[in-house]
Amino acid sequence: MTKKQDLPETAPTFWEGHLAVAVITYIAGALSALALGYHIYSAATIEHEAVRWLFVLGGGAFAFGLALTPMNLARAHGSAIEGASAQNAILGIVCLFMVIDGALQVHAAYYFASLLGYKDVPLWMFAIGALAFQLGAFFARGAVHQASKEIADLIKAEKERLAAIEARARADANARRREREEGRRLALAPAA
């Protein structure tokens, strides 16, 4: 496997990858929020309309916020030292959020499919889709951030290596200059 030899001056941020993950996560979160909010609205038997709407808005905000949580923790996961306790803790916490968010995604997908007339689709198909989305969105954003961080580390290490080579070359040049000066001084010194 070949390695790219030319390093850029600054590490790329891969903003396209972050943007793509963010957009699909926002859309998925909005759909989950919409489906949960509608079910709360249609199933709630609350006499006061204002209280009913508070539950609808609260449920929707919960679903939307839950969808964004793994995406927002992906950068911390990608920045943590690989295999360290912080990275493992973040992964464990995110998995808990993913289970609940995945269930809300399955609920939304099943609900929207039934609205379109697809009532015989097994739930496990929606569950596989939600699982793939959850893992893909989280690890894609974490990996993109980690790739950017690794390139930045390589750039820093290369700059330090080049600086060390330059410092050694300067030191060698100074040592040769001193040797020449010493040689000239000795050559010009009167013989004893």
N, C-alpha and C positions, 0 to 999 in steps of 0.2 A: 504494500500500500504506500503510495507516494504522499508526501506531506507538502503543503504549500509553503514555499520558502519566503515569499515576499510578504512581510507584515505591513499592514497599513499604519499610518501615523497615529490614528486613534481607533479605538475598538468600535465596531459597528454596534448599534443598539437593536437592530432587527425590528424596527418599529412596526413593519408590516405584519410580522407574526403576532406581536402584542395586540395590534389593532384588530386583526382577524379573530383572534380568540376573544377579545373584549366584545366585539360586535355580536358574535354568535352567542356568547354568554348572556349579554343584555337581552337578546331576542328570546332565548330560552327562558330567562328569568321573567320576562314580561308575559310570555305565554303561560308559565306556571302561575304567575300572580293573577292573570286574567281568569284562568280556569278555577283556581281556588276561591278568588273573590266572587265569581259567579255562583259557585256551589254554596258558599256561605250565604249569599244573598237569597238564593232560591230555597235553601233548606232552613234558614233561620226563622223561628217563630217568635220574633221579638215585636212587641206592639209599637214601640217607639221607633219611628223611621230613622231618626238621627243616630240612635244606638246601633241599629242594624247596619247603617252605613259605616259607623266606626269599626264594627267587626269586619265588614267587607274590606275597608281600607287597611285595617291592621293586618288581616290575613294576607292581602295582596302584598303589602310592604314586607311582611315576614318572608313570603315565598321569593320575592325579588331580592331581598337582602341575602337570603340563604344561598341563592344562585350565584351571587357575586363573591361570597366569602372564599370558596376555594381558589378562584382566580386571583383574588387579592393576596392570598397567602402563598401563591406559587413563587413569587419573587423571593420571599424570605426562604422558602425551601431551596430554591436554586442558588441562593447566596450562602447558605449554611455550609459548613465543612462536611464533605461527603461522608456519610455514615456516622456522624456525630450525634449526640443526644438531642441537640436542637432540631436537626433535620428530621430525625425519627419522631420527635414529639409533634412537630408540625404535620408530618405525614399522618400520624395517628389521629390528630384533631381533625384534619381535613377529611379523612375517611369517614368520620362520624357525621360531618356536615354533608358529605357526598351521599350518604345513605338516605338522609332525610330529603335532600334536594332531588336525588334520583327518584324517590317515591313520588314527589310532587311532579316531576317530569313525566313519569309513567301515568300518573293521574291525568295530567294535561293532555298527553298524547292520546290516551284512551278516550278521553272526553271529546277531543276534536275529531278523532277517527269516527266515533259514534255519530257526531253531528253530520259527518260526510257520508254516513250510511254503511261504514265498515264496522259492523257489530260483532263479527266472528273472529276478529284478529286476537290471537292468544296474548295474554298479558306478558308472557315470558319474552315475546318478541320486542315489546316496548321496553321491558326491563334490560334486555341486551343492548338496545339502542341507548338507553339512559346511562348504562354502565360504560359503554364505549365513549359516549360524550363526556361523562364526568372525568374519566381517566385521561382521555385525549386532551381535553381543554386544560386540565391542571398540569399535566406533565409537559405539554407543549410549551406553555408559558414559562414554567420553571426551567426547562431545557434551553429555551431561547435566551433567558437571562443568564443561565450558567455558561452558555457558549460565548456570550458577550464578555462575561467576567474572565473566562479562560483566555480569550484573545487579548484582553487588557493586561492580564498577568504575563502573557508571552511578550507583549510589547514592552512592558516594564522590565522584564528580565533581559530582553535583547538590548534595551537602552543601557541597563546597568553593565552588561557584558561589554558593549562598545565603549562605555565610559572607562571601564577597567583596562581595556586594551589601550585606549588613548592615554590614560594615566601612566601605564607601564611604558608606552613608547616615549612619553615625555621624560619619564625618569631615566630611561636608557639613553635618550639623547642628551640629557643633562649630565649623566655619568660620563658619556663619551666626550662631551665638551670639557668637563673637568679634567679628564685624562689628557686631552690634547693640551689644555692650558698648563697642566702640571708638566707635561713633556716639554713644552716650549720654555717654561720657567727653568726647568732643569738644563735644557740645552743652552739657555742664555746665561745661566749662572756661571761665575768664574770658577775655573777648576782649582781645587784646593791643593 
